[in-house]
Structures are given as structure tokens and as C-alpha cells.
Amino acid sequence: MTVSSEDPQIAAAQAYEALHVPAIFQEWAPLVLDAARLEAGQRVLDVACGTGVLAREAVERVDSSGAVTGLDPNPGMLAVAGDLAPSVEWREGTAESLPFADQSFDAVVSQFGLMFFADRAQALREMLRVTKPGGRLAVAVWAPLEDSEAYSIEVELLELLAGRAAADALRAPFILGDRQELADLFEGAGAAGVSVEAHTGTARFPSIRTMVEADLRGWLPVMGVVLDEPVIQRILEEAETALEKFVTADGRVVFDSPARIVSGHRP
Ligand SMILES: C[S@@+](CC[C@H](N)C(=O)[O-])C[C@H]1O[C@@H](n2cnc3c(N)ncnc32)[C@H](O)[C@@H]1O
């Protein structure tokens, strides 16, 4: 795999790792691994690993006596992940069709990917298939949009200034936060001892501009929405007022970031 930021997929993954990972994803990795009760010596799979923030934390927990595999369909994400953690086995593939034998892992973990899977039930059945009997599954998803004030405001702004498709692209990560729906999904796929825990994290961006620009130039194109430059500039301008209440004394943007961690085990 050639690592070069000339490649737009790799450039996007580098931007994701530099900005989104420290701002909103990193803090969840220890909690997801706690829910998986990960221990030294175990074999663990991170599904929808992205640039590998969860897999890197898992490497620390399983120690040199264990082994970590990360899987994602996006080669740009995997190229960045591979550079950052060569000791992890990185595999290209989708959650719905895992390229591993039955009962290959002591634990299977995943954060903030399930909402994007084309067939979530099939993906969960696959995640359980590759888990050893009694092995744990732990998956994080964002809480519903209405629980996330800052993103609700940004979605409203997009709806107003860029239209429905742009707003829907930013709504997409928040569509799977209903606790009963999550419990039903995991139990329906065959998981036992399912629990859905609510946690509130803290998002931290360097500025309003960086936060919103990352969504407009980084996230929306991934969802197939490319905005014209004048529209981007207008949204960035309006966001300075709309999101002002989340700016701290040192100029950073800090807000609550609630999520669910669903865990259970293979019977
Ligand atoms: C928001 S990112 C989360 C990445 C990483 N887990 C993290 O915490 O930074 C969502 C990831 O889901 C991956 N993804 C989307 N559809 C997938 C599928 N069907 N199977 C596995 N991964 C998928 C994307 O490629 C992307 O890397």
C-alpha cells in the first residue's frame, strides 16, 4: 500500500486522524475496551477501525502476548492506520462479510461505525460468528441528534444554507441512538447478556472554524455531498454566531458528546 497524501482518500484519512480523532473519537476507546473486558493475551478484532484509534488502545491492553486485528473497507483509512501501528494486522473488508474463520477472536469491538453499515443485523451476526463462545462484543454509537446540542445547531444551519442533502449527511452519524432499538438489534443477531450504557463524553475542537470546516470539507464529501465554495464560506461565517455559546475562554469549542456503548457476549 503506497502512503502518499496526493491520494485524496489518504489525505481525507490523514485529516480525519489529525482533527476528528482527538476531538471526538479518542476518549471512547478505553470505555469500549472496558465494556469488552479486554485482558492481556487476548486476540481482538476492531471492526470499522478507521485510522485505528481503538485498535491502538487495544494493543496496549492485550500486551505482547495478545494480538490485534483492524478491519475497514476504506484503503485510505487503513494506509494511515498501518503507518501509525505496524504491529496491528490491518485487513480491508466489510463488517457484513468478515474474512475470518469462526471463533477467531476472544473479543470483537467497534466504535462509531455500525450506523453506516448497509446491513447491521448481518454485520452483528458476523461479529458474533468470529467471536469465541463466551467472548465479548462491545460497540459504541452516538446518541440521537436531539441529545447533541452543538451538532443539532450545525444541522439546522446546513438545512437553512445548504439544503436537505447536506443536513442529512450530518444527521447520519446520529441515527442509531435509541436504546431499545439497539438492544433489539443485538439480541436479534444472537448476542446474550446485552446491556446498553449511556455515557456523555466531551468534544474539544480548536475553534468553530476548524470544527465546521472539517465537517463541510471532510465529512460531507465522504457522504457524497460537495458544497460550492460560496456556500461553505457563508456557513462558516454564520457558524461563528450560531455556535458561539460553546466557545471557551481560550477560544476552543467544547461541548457534550453523548453516546451508547452496547455490550454482550456470544452464547
Ligand atoms: C466514523 S468512522 C469511525 C472509525 C474508527 N472506529 C474511529 O473510532 O475513529 C466510521 C468507519 O466505518 C467504516 N465503515 C463504513 N461502512 C463499513 C462496513 N460496511 N464495514 C466496516 N466498516 C465500515 C468507514 O470506512 C469508517 O472508517
The ligand as an SDF file (V2000), in Angstrom:
LIG
                    3D

 27 29  0  0  0  0  0  0  0  0999 V2000
  -16.6660    7.4850   11.8180 C   0  0  0  0  0  0  0  0  0  0  0  0
  -15.5340    6.2930   11.2500 S   0  0  0  0  0  0  0  0  0  0  0  0
  -15.0200    5.5290   12.7990 C   0  0  0  0  0  0  0  0  0  0  0  0
  -13.6240    4.9650   12.6780 C   0  0  0  0  0  0  0  0  0  0  0  0
  -12.9750    4.4930   13.9770 C   0  0  0  0  0  0  0  0  0  0  0  0
  -13.6860    3.3630   14.5480 N   0  0  0  0  0  0  0  0  0  0  0  0
  -12.7960    5.5970   14.9700 C   0  0  0  0  0  0  0  0  0  0  0  0
  -13.2830    5.4850   16.1050 O   0  0  0  0  0  0  0  0  0  0  0  0
  -12.1300    6.6010   14.6310 O   0  0  0  0  0  0  0  0  0  0  0  0
  -16.5740    5.0660   10.5240 C   0  0  0  0  0  0  0  0  0  0  0  0
  -15.8130    3.9530    9.8020 C   0  0  0  0  0  0  0  0  0  0  0  0
  -16.7380    2.9430    9.3890 O   0  0  0  0  0  0  0  0  0  0  0  0
  -16.2100    2.3720    8.2100 C   0  0  0  0  0  0  0  0  0  0  0  0
  -17.2630    1.5890    7.5500 N   0  0  0  0  0  0  0  0  0  0  0  0
  -18.2900    2.0500    6.8010 C   0  0  0  0  0  0  0  0  0  0  0  0
  -19.0250    1.0210    6.3310 N   0  0  0  0  0  0  0  0  0  0  0  0
  -18.4720   -0.1220    6.8070 C   0  0  0  0  0  0  0  0  0  0  0  0
  -18.7820   -1.5140    6.6870 C   0  0  0  0  0  0  0  0  0  0  0  0
  -19.8320   -1.9310    5.9830 N   0  0  0  0  0  0  0  0  0  0  0  0
  -17.9810   -2.4010    7.3160 N   0  0  0  0  0  0  0  0  0  0  0  0
  -16.9290   -1.9830    8.0640 C   0  0  0  0  0  0  0  0  0  0  0  0
  -16.5950   -0.6880    8.2120 N   0  0  0  0  0  0  0  0  0  0  0  0
  -17.3460    0.2420    7.5920 C   0  0  0  0  0  0  0  0  0  0  0  0
  -15.7170    3.5760    7.4280 C   0  0  0  0  0  0  0  0  0  0  0  0
  -14.8380    3.2200    6.3910 O   0  0  0  0  0  0  0  0  0  0  0  0
  -15.0650    4.4020    8.5390 C   0  0  0  0  0  0  0  0  0  0  0  0
  -13.6950    4.1310    8.6520 O   0  0  0  0  0  0  0  0  0  0  0  0
  1  2  1  0
  2  3  1  0
  2 10  1  0
  3  4  1  0
  4  5  1  0
  5  6  1  0
  5  7  1  0
  7  8  2  0
  7  9  1  0
 10 11  1  0
 11 12  1  0
 11 26  1  0
 12 13  1  0
 13 14  1  0
 13 24  1  0
 14 15  1  0
 14 23  1  0
 15 16  2  0
 16 17  1  0
 17 18  1  0
 17 23  2  0
 18 19  1  0
 18 20  2  0
 20 21  1  0
 21 22  2  0
 22 23  1  0
 24 25  1  0
 24 26  1  0
 26 27  1  0
M  CHG  2   2   1   9  -1
M  END
$$$$
